[in-house]
Amino acid sequence: MTSPSTRSGCDRPDGRRGAAADRIVLSYPADLSSWGRFQVEKPSFLAFLRKTRETAAEGDAWAEFVGVGCCGNTLDVPLRVERVEGGEQVGPETDIEYTVREACGIDGSWRVQSDDGPSHSETATEPPT
């Protein structure tokens, strides 16, 4: 889980306030299971990111915990910031969208759970492979 920042609001380390990001595009690996995709695309997970991520910059890598699987393994999803529109501050009004990037060998023993789990929610900008 991402720890909350010690800075408040939109204050920057230099004391200036940063502009809010209008839109952030994150990517997840193509081999993320349907269950994993369902988890990261849920409105509650997007709200979690808006509350726990203070800033976003292109190229940032975020490993986010999404749950415990059927085999007791945890799944940490490697998200990457692909694009930021507007300012750098993440806030409650920041729109978060997903795209799919190259596979990275993510597994986490989720294949069994994914077979019976929810289907892909179709919010990604590219279809699952």
N, C-alpha and C positions, 0 to 999 in steps of 0.2 A: 504494500500500500504506500502511496506517496505521502510523505509527511507535509503538513501544511507549512506554508512559508512564514517566516518571522516578520516579513514586511506586511504592512496593512494596505488595503485598498489598491490604488494604482500608484502608490509612491514608489519611485525608483531609488536605488542606492544613493544617487547623487541628490536626492531630495526633490527632483522634478517629477511631475506626473506624466505617465506615458499614455498614449492614445489607445483606446480599446480596439481590439481586433474585430472586424466585421465578420470574417469567415476564416476558418482554419480547415485545411484539407489534410487528413491523416491517412496513412496507408497501413495496412496489415498484410502479412504474407499470404500468398495464394494458397498455401497448404494449411491455413487455419481452418479447422473443422467448421461445419455448419453450426454446431453448438457454440463454438467460440465466436463466430461471427454474430450469432444471435445475441450473445452476451455483450459484446462491445458496441452493438448498434442500438441497444435498448435505451430509451429516454433516461432511465435512472443512471445508466453508466455515463451517458453524455453529460448529465447534470453533475455527476461526481467529478468528471474531468474539469468542468467549468469552475467547480469549487476548490479543487486541489492543485490545479495548474495556474500559476500566476502569470507566466509569460509563455509565448511560443515563438520560435524562430525556425525558419526553414533549415532542415537537417537535424533538428533535435530528435533524440531517440528516447522514448518512454517505454519502460517495461511495466505493464500494468497487470495486477492480479485480478483474475475474473472468477475464480471459484475452485472448488475441490472436486475432482472427478471420481468416477466409480471405483477406481483403483487406489484412491487415497492420495493421488498425485495432485499437485497444484498446477494451474495453468497461468503462466505469466505471458501475456501477449506483447510482443515487441511492436509498438506503434512508432511510426516515424512521421514527423511534420514535413509534409511535401510543399505546402504553400500557405502563406499567411497574407490575408488581405486586410488593409487598414493598419492599425497599430499593433503593438506587440503584447498588450495586456489581454489576458483571457478573462472574460466576465460573463455574467448571466445572460447577456444578449448575444454573445458570440455564437455564430452558427458553426457547427462542426459537421463535416462531411467526411466520407471515407472513399478511398480508392484502393485497388489491390496492386501489390508489387510482387516481385519474384518470390518464389518459394524459398524457405530458409531451413527446412528440416524440422519445423515445429511439430511436436507430437503430443507429449504429455499424457499418453494413454487415453486419449479422448475418442478414438475411433469407435469403440463399443458404444459409448454414450451417444455419439453423434448419429449412429444408425437409427436410433429410436427418438432422438431429440427433435427439437423444432427445426423446421426448414429455414434456409437462408431468408432473411427478411426483405431482401430486394432493395435495401437502401444504399448498397454500395454502388459506385458508379461503373463498375465493371462486373460481369457475371463471374460466379465461382468457377474454378476449373476442375 
